[in-house]
Amino acid sequence: MNGKPLLAYSIDLAKKIPTVHDIFVSTDGTEIAEIAREYGAEVIIRPAELASDCANEWDAWQHAIKYLKANFGMHDDDLLLSLPCTSPLRSLPDINKLIEEFKDSSSDLALCITESARNPYFNMVNADNSGIVNLVCDAGKFHRRQDVPKVYDITTVGYLTTARFISSANGVLSGKTLGVVVPRASSIDIDEQLDFDFAELLLKKQEQI
């Protein structure tokens, strides 16, 4: 993206966070491992069954925790900050906010959220077999977007939790989860080429400011 490996954006940002002591990349790919090392991260070799399209990311986190406990002396109370490479527009203030709000809370896990562009109470529908649509959440009392309850998208900007919680739980929402609001501009999650193109356009625009 813009002449730099997507993975490098996450690694470079992690280097700027004072409370981050070590940076690891979990992967089963040789090329990704080489890029990770080139940009200063250590590599956790992920088993192939945890790297498929249908694999659960939580299982990969649990594998990483076991590896770090066995090889780097990680303790249950140590924190793991996950910065997926699909959110290259995250900023240092976004992650500092995530860290500060988690430490000030009694939550098991904190993740970044952003206000959704669509709302199930107003302009999100499901369709039956004949194509007839209905509101996902039809409360029958909302006629303006301004009146509906706020809803948020979970982003891949950042996740923060303890080694203990990862080892004992089965997902990001399986405990007391804190949502930390970040700007939509930081929250583009690259799932397809259109997302990539849009993120790269915004990145180039930011560099011109």
C-alpha positions in Angstrom: 0.0 0.0 0.0 1.5 3.3 -1.2 4.9 1.5 -1.7 5.0 -0.2 1.7 3.9 -3.7 2.8 0.5 -3.6 4.6 2.0 -5.5 7.5 4.6 -2.8 8.0 2.0 -0.2 9.0 1.1 -2.2 12.1 4.7 -2.9 13.0 5.8 0.7 12.6 2.9 1.9 14.7 3.6 -0.6 17.5 7.2 0.7 17.7 5.9 4.1 18.6 3.9 2.9 21.6 6.0 3.3 24.8 4.3 0.5 26.7 4.8 -2.1 24.0 7.9 -4.2 25.0 8.0 -6.8 22.2 6.4 -7.1 18.7 5.4 -10.4 17.2 3.8 -11.4 14.0 1.9 -14.7 13.9 1.9 -16.3 10.4 2.3 -19.5 8.5 3.7 -17.7 5.5 7.4 -17.5 4.6 7.0 -14.2 2.7 5.1 -12.6 5.6 7.6 -13.8 8.1 10.5 -12.3 6.0 8.6 -8.9 5.9 8.0 -9.1 9.7 11.6 -9.6 10.5 12.7 -6.9 8.0 10.6 -4.4 9.8 11.8 -5.4 13.3 9.2 -7.9 14.5 9.8 -11.5 15.8 7.8 -14.3 14.2 5.5 -16.8 15.8 5.0 -19.7 13.3 1.3 -20.3 13.2 0.1 -23.9 12.5 -1.5 -24.3 9.1 -4.9 -25.2 10.6 -5.0 -21.8 12.3 -4.2 -19.9 9.1 -7.0 -20.9 6.8 -9.8 -18.7 5.6 -12.2 -20.4 8.0 -9.8 -20.4 11.0 -10.8 -18.6 14.2 -8.5 -15.7 15.1 -9.1 -16.3 18.7 -7.5 -19.7 18.4 -4.4 -18.1 16.8 -4.3 -15.7 19.8 -4.4 -18.7 22.2 -1.6 -20.3 20.3 0.4 -17.1 20.5 -0.1 -16.9 24.2 1.1 -20.5 24.8 4.2 -19.7 22.6 5.0 -16.5 24.5 4.6 -18.2 27.9 6.8 -21.0 26.9 9.5 -19.0 25.1 9.4 -15.4 26.4 8.2 -15.7 30.0 4.8 -14.1 29.5 2.6 -14.0 32.6 -1.1 -14.2 32.9 -1.4 -10.5 33.9 0.7 -9.4 30.9 -1.3 -7.6 28.1 -1.6 -8.5 24.5 -2.3 -5.7 22.0 -3.5 -7.0 18.6 -3.1 -4.7 15.7 -4.4 -6.5 12.6 -2.7 -5.4 9.4 -6.1 -4.8 7.7 -6.4 -1.4 9.4 -3.4 0.6 8.2 -5.1 4.0 8.8 -5.2 3.6 12.6 -3.3 6.4 14.5 -1.2 6.5 17.6 -3.8 8.5 19.4 -6.4 5.8 18.6 -4.2 3.1 20.3 -3.2 5.3 23.2 -6.9 5.9 23.8 -7.5 2.1 23.7 -4.8 1.4 26.2 -5.7 4.2 28.6 -9.5 3.4 28.7 -8.8 -0.3 29.2 -6.5 0.4 32.1 -9.0 2.7 33.7 -11.8 0.1 33.4 -12.6 -3.3 34.9 -13.1 -4.9 31.5 -11.7 -8.2 30.4 -11.0 -6.9 26.9 -11.2 -3.6 25.0 -11.7 -3.2 21.3 -12.1 -0.2 19.0 -15.5 0.6 17.6 -16.8 3.4 15.3 -20.3 4.8 14.7 -22.0 2.8 12.0 -23.0 4.4 8.7 -26.1 2.1 8.7 -28.6 1.5 11.5 -30.8 -1.6 11.9 -33.5 0.5 13.4 -33.7 2.8 10.3 -32.0 1.7 7.1 -30.9 -1.9 7.4 -33.3 -4.6 6.1 -33.5 -8.3 5.7 -35.3 -10.0 2.7 -37.5 -13.1 2.5 -37.4 -15.6 -0.3 -39.7 -13.4 -2.5 -37.5 -10.3 -2.0 -39.8 -8.5 0.4 -37.8 -6.5 2.9 -38.3 -5.5 6.5 -36.3 -3.6 9.0 -33.8 -5.7 10.9 -35.0 -4.1 14.1 -38.5 -2.7 13.7 -39.4 -0.9 16.9 -42.2 0.9 15.0 -41.5 4.3 16.5 -38.5 5.8 14.6 -39.1 8.0 11.6 -35.8 10.0 11.6 -32.3 8.8 11.7 -31.6 11.3 14.4 -34.0 9.5 16.8 -32.7 6.0 16.5 -30.4 4.4 19.1 -26.7 4.7 18.2 -25.1 1.5 16.9 -21.4 0.9 16.3 -19.2 -1.3 14.0 -16.5 -3.4 15.6 -13.3 -2.4 13.9 -9.9 -4.1 13.5 -8.1 -1.0 14.7 -7.0 -2.6 17.9 -7.8 -5.2 20.6 -6.3 -5.2 24.1 -6.6 -7.9 26.8 -4.7 -10.0 29.2 -3.0 -13.3 28.6 -5.3 -14.8 31.3 -8.5 -13.8 29.5 -7.3 -15.1 26.1 -6.3 -18.5 27.7 -9.7 -19.0 29.5 -12.3 -17.3 27.2 -13.5 -18.2 23.7 -14.0 -14.9 22.0 -13.8 -11.1 22.2 -17.4 -10.8 23.4 -17.3 -13.7 25.9 -16.5 -11.5 28.9 -16.9 -7.8 29.9 -15.9 -6.0 26.6 -15.2 -2.3 26.5 -15.9 -0.5 23.3 -13.5 2.4 22.6 -14.8 4.8 20.0 -12.4 5.9 17.2 -13.0 8.0 14.1 -14.4 6.3 11.0 -11.4 7.6 9.0 -9.1 5.4 11.2 -11.4 2.4 10.9 -11.3 1.3 7.3 -11.0 -2.5 7.4 -9.5 -4.0 4.2 -11.6 -7.0 3.2 -11.6 -6.5 -0.6 -9.9 -4.5 -3.4 -12.3 -1.5 -3.1 -11.4 -1.1 0.6 -7.7 -1.3 -0.3 -8.1 1.4 -3.0 -10.1 3.7 -0.7 -7.6 3.3 2.1 -4.6 4.0 -0.1 -6.4 7.1 -1.5 -7.0 8.4 2.1 -3.4 7.6 3.0 -2.0 9.6 0.1 -4.3 12.5 1.0 -3.1 12.5 4.6 0.5 12.7 3.4 -0.3 15.8 1.4 -1.7 17.7 4.5 
